């Protein structure tokens, strides 16, 4: 901070006298700071010797400027600010310590000045103006903020690397996973879910502020921004935690989000990411929404062997995929409704808002096109796997 005032010359002899007592003053200052500022209350945060040394450097700076108008070297204050930021000291506590120390120095200076010849009321006014602009606390605060910002960036980079390591499976040792969970602020045991959201453009978040929003639902999370996706590991501990996470994700306008099933151990994160991606692919068209991966056996089977699942879908539904879009969609939706209804034509008709005879007609049409009878359990299984593959995997090319 640049000085806009100069100290009154008649105060120089007083400052020189106090400069000779700076060792004793710095110990008194450290004791007062320790008694009045909670952060400095024990050696656990800042050792007393270190606090005394810091107080002495700052006192020498102030009295040195007053005694012989030395340059305003703010490096002691800046060093203190940086050191406290790296230790995680609250900025308010740092500024409180400077206020306590400044009050002690001012009271000592004023007491000596009152008995010094040539010091008048105007001297104190000028001294007060200089004191306000001297800027030790401001310098310390600026250095604190700079160091805190750099530290935050470093920690964010570390978090980002650890999240990527979780998603790529580089972390497998239980001790390493436990340490990673600690750095990321995640519990060491699940359940967790993985979230994959399509970004609107490279470098832009699909879910801005998602970590803070999930914290309001008592769900901790760690995120990584990829060129095409924003991905995160989210805890779902509380009863109904997964539902709360899904509701929170659904409040982001325009977002397209896939969510994995819950899983119990962090080492399973790469598999969960694959399932979250598949759930995201299941969102057809451009509509926004949140899709949770269906963790039934058929879905998991398709997810485990996507290439084989795609081959089965193309083989079973070859003639269906050649139909016009509207007809193909109606037939596949009817088959899915029939599975959802447990094989009941009447219940499927209610789900699809059509007559049961319409459902029967469409199912017969599917049987003709696929060459598989819904009365044959093996054919029912083939169709279920093929249908799930169509829903989970990217659309296959038509013949």
SULTA-V501131 format. One record per residue. N is the residue number from 1. PHI is phi in degrees with one decimal (none if undefined). BURIAL is 1 if it has 9 or more other ideal C-beta (glycine too) atoms within 8 Angstrom, else 0. D_CENTER is the distance of its C-alpha to the mean C-alpha in whole Angstrom. Layout:
N/PHI/BURIAL/D_CENTER
N/PHI/BURIAL/D_CENTER
This chain:
1/none/0/34
2/-76.3/0/38
3/-83.2/1/41
4/-106.3/0/43
5/-133.9/0/45
6/-118.3/0/47
7/-71.3/1/48
8/-66.0/1/52
9/-63.7/0/54
10/-69.4/1/56
11/-87.7/1/53
12/-59.8/1/53
13/-62.1/0/56
14/-65.3/1/54
15/-62.9/1/50
16/-63.5/1/52
17/-63.0/1/54
18/-69.8/1/50
19/-61.8/1/49
20/-74.3/0/52
21/-106.1/0/50
22/-66.3/1/46
23/-64.7/0/46
24/-66.4/0/47
25/-64.9/1/45
26/-66.9/1/42
27/-68.2/1/42
28/-62.9/1/43
29/-62.6/1/40
30/-63.0/1/38
31/-64.1/0/40
32/-67.1/1/39
33/-60.1/1/35
34/-64.3/1/35
35/-82.3/0/37
36/-108.2/0/35
37/-115.7/1/31
38/-56.3/0/29
39/-61.7/1/27
40/-94.1/1/30
41/-68.8/0/32
42/-148.6/0/32
43/-68.3/0/32
44/-62.6/0/29
45/-95.0/1/27
46/-129.9/1/30
47/-55.6/0/33
48/-61.6/1/36
49/-62.5/0/38
50/-66.5/0/35
51/-64.0/1/34
52/-60.5/1/38
53/-63.1/1/38
54/-65.2/1/35
55/-62.3/1/37
56/-65.3/1/40
57/-60.5/1/39
58/-70.2/1/38
59/-65.8/1/41
60/-62.3/1/43
61/-63.7/1/41
62/-65.4/1/42
63/-68.4/1/46
64/-65.1/1/46
65/-63.7/1/45
66/-72.9/1/48
67/-76.2/1/51
68/-138.1/0/51
69/55.1/0/48
70/-63.2/0/46
71/-61.5/0/44
72/-80.6/1/40
73/-81.2/0/38
74/-91.3/1/35
75/-60.2/0/34
76/-60.5/1/34
77/-66.3/1/32
78/-66.3/1/29
79/-61.4/1/29
80/-63.0/1/29
81/-59.9/1/26
82/-63.3/1/24
83/-61.8/0/25
84/-68.4/1/24
85/-63.0/1/20
86/-65.9/0/20
87/-82.3/0/21
88/83.6/0/19
89/-69.5/1/21
90/-64.5/0/21
91/-61.7/1/22
92/-60.2/0/24
93/-68.2/1/26
94/-62.6/1/27
95/-67.0/1/28
96/-61.6/1/30
97/-61.1/1/32
98/-66.9/1/33
99/-64.6/1/35
100/-61.7/1/36
101/-64.1/1/37
102/-65.3/1/39
103/-62.2/0/41
104/-64.9/1/42
105/-63.2/1/43
106/-62.5/1/45
107/-64.0/0/47
108/-66.4/1/48
109/-65.0/1/49
110/-66.4/1/50
111/-63.1/0/53
112/-71.2/1/54
113/-68.4/1/55
114/-62.9/0/57
115/-101.0/0/59
116/-101.6/1/59
117/-65.4/0/62
118/89.5/0/61
119/-87.9/1/58
120/-119.3/0/58
121/-60.8/0/56
122/-60.8/0/55
123/-62.0/1/54
124/-66.1/1/51
125/-62.8/0/50
126/-64.6/1/50
127/-64.6/1/48
128/-64.4/0/45
129/-63.1/1/45
130/-64.6/1/44
131/-60.5/1/42
132/-66.2/0/40
133/-96.2/1/39
134/-67.1/1/39
135/79.2/1/35
136/-61.5/1/34
137/-63.3/1/31
138/-63.8/0/30
139/-61.8/1/30
140/-63.1/1/28
141/-65.6/1/26
142/-62.1/1/25
143/-64.7/1/25
144/-59.4/1/22
145/-64.5/1/20
146/-61.9/1/21
147/-67.3/1/20
148/-64.6/1/17
149/-64.3/0/15
150/-62.9/0/17
151/-65.3/1/15
152/-62.5/0/12
153/-62.5/0/12
154/-62.4/0/14
155/-66.0/0/11
156/-64.7/0/8
157/-64.3/0/11
158/-63.2/1/12
159/-61.5/1/9
160/-62.0/1/9
161/-64.6/0/13
162/-66.0/1/12
163/-62.3/1/10
164/-62.0/1/13
165/-63.4/1/16
166/-63.2/1/15
167/-71.4/1/16
168/-92.0/0/19
169/81.0/1/20
170/-72.4/0/21
171/-96.5/1/20
172/-127.6/0/22
173/-67.4/0/24
174/-61.5/0/23
175/-66.1/0/23
176/-63.7/1/20
177/-63.4/1/18
178/-64.0/1/18
179/-66.1/0/17
180/-62.9/1/14
181/-59.3/1/13
182/-63.4/0/14
183/-65.2/1/12
184/-81.5/1/8
185/74.6/0/9
186/-103.4/1/11
187/-66.1/0/15
188/-80.7/0/17
189/-130.5/0/19
190/-76.7/1/18
191/-79.6/1/18
192/-121.9/1/15
193/-133.5/1/15
194/-103.1/1/14
195/-115.3/1/13
196/-127.3/1/15
197/-120.7/1/15
198/-71.7/1/17
199/-79.9/1/16
200/-70.8/0/19
201/-162.9/0/20
202/-54.5/0/18
203/87.7/0/16
204/-107.0/0/15
205/-75.0/0/12
206/-78.6/1/13
207/-127.5/1/11
208/-62.8/0/10
209/74.0/0/8
210/-66.4/1/8
211/-62.5/1/5
212/-66.6/0/7
213/-66.4/1/10
214/-69.0/1/10
215/-62.3/1/10
216/-66.4/0/13
217/-97.2/1/14
218/62.0/0/14
219/-118.2/1/11
220/-82.5/1/9
221/-154.7/1/6
222/-140.3/1/5
223/-127.7/1/6
224/-143.0/1/9
225/-98.7/0/11
226/-103.9/0/14
227/-58.2/0/17
228/-112.2/0/18
229/-136.8/1/15
230/-109.2/1/11
231/-119.5/1/11
232/-151.2/1/9
233/-102.5/1/10
234/-126.1/1/10
235/-82.6/1/13
236/-137.6/1/16
237/-79.9/0/18
238/-64.9/0/20
239/-55.7/0/23
240/75.6/0/22
241/-62.6/1/18
242/-64.5/1/18
243/-62.3/0/20
244/-65.3/1/18
245/-63.1/1/15
246/-62.5/1/17
247/-65.4/1/18
248/-63.2/1/15
249/-67.1/1/15
250/-72.8/1/18
251/-90.8/0/18
252/-94.3/1/16
253/-60.5/0/20
254/78.1/0/21
255/-79.7/1/18
256/-113.2/1/19
257/-131.3/1/17
258/-113.8/1/18
259/-129.1/1/17
260/-77.3/1/19
261/-68.1/1/21
262/-61.6/1/20
263/-141.0/1/20
264/-99.9/0/21
265/-126.5/0/20
266/-60.7/1/17
267/-66.3/0/20
268/-87.6/1/20
269/-60.5/1/17
270/-58.0/1/19
271/-64.5/0/22
272/-63.7/1/19
273/-63.0/1/17
274/-60.5/1/21
275/-70.0/1/22
276/-65.6/1/19
277/-63.3/1/20
278/-65.0/1/24
279/-61.8/1/23
280/-64.8/1/21
281/-62.9/1/25
282/-69.9/1/26
283/-79.2/1/26
284/-77.1/0/29
285/70.0/0/29
286/-109.0/0/27
287/-68.5/0/26
288/-75.9/0/23
289/162.0/0/22
290/-118.1/1/20
291/-114.8/1/22
292/-97.8/1/22
293/-66.1/1/23
294/-74.6/0/27
295/-93.9/0/27
296/-71.5/0/31
297/-58.2/0/33
298/-66.0/1/34
299/-63.5/1/31
300/-65.2/1/29
301/-63.3/1/33
302/-64.6/1/32
303/-64.2/1/28
304/-71.8/0/30
305/-136.4/0/33
306/-61.9/1/32
307/-64.4/0/34
308/-67.5/0/37
309/-61.7/1/36
310/-63.9/1/36
311/-63.4/0/39
312/-62.2/1/40
313/-61.1/1/39
314/-66.0/1/41
315/-72.5/0/44
316/-70.5/1/44
317/-106.7/1/44
318/-53.8/1/45
319/-75.0/0/48
320/-67.7/1/45
321/-67.7/1/43
322/-84.1/0/46
323/-72.6/1/46
324/-57.3/0/46
325/-54.3/0/42
326/-62.6/0/43
327/-67.0/0/45
328/-60.3/1/43
329/-63.3/0/40
330/-63.3/1/43
331/-66.7/1/44
332/-69.2/1/40
333/-64.9/1/39
334/-65.5/1/42
335/-62.4/1/42
336/-64.2/1/38
337/-62.8/1/40
338/-66.1/1/43
339/-64.6/1/40
340/-60.7/0/38
341/-83.6/1/41
342/68.5/0/43
343/85.0/0/45
344/-92.4/0/47
345/-65.4/1/48
346/-64.9/0/49
347/-68.5/1/45
348/-63.5/1/44
349/-61.6/1/46
350/-65.6/0/44
351/-66.3/1/41
352/-93.6/1/42
353/57.1/0/44
354/-145.0/0/47
355/-75.9/0/50
356/-63.7/1/51
357/-66.7/0/53
358/-64.1/1/51
359/-62.1/1/48
360/-61.5/1/51
361/-62.2/0/52
362/-65.4/1/49
363/-67.0/1/49
364/-64.3/0/52
365/-62.8/1/51
366/-62.5/1/48
367/-61.3/1/51
368/-66.2/0/53
369/-71.0/1/50
370/-95.3/1/49
371/70.9/0/52
372/-128.8/1/50
373/-96.6/0/52
374/-72.4/1/49
375/-87.6/0/52
376/-98.7/0/51
377/-56.3/0/48
378/-66.9/0/48
379/-67.5/1/48
380/-61.2/1/45
381/-66.4/0/43
382/-58.5/1/43
383/-65.9/1/42
384/-64.8/1/39
385/-65.1/1/38
386/-64.5/1/39
387/-65.5/1/37
388/-65.2/1/34
389/-64.0/1/34
390/-62.5/1/34
391/-76.7/0/32
392/-89.9/1/29
393/-97.9/1/30
394/-55.6/0/30
395/-55.2/0/34
396/-73.2/1/36
397/-70.4/0/39
398/-75.2/0/42
399/-63.7/0/45
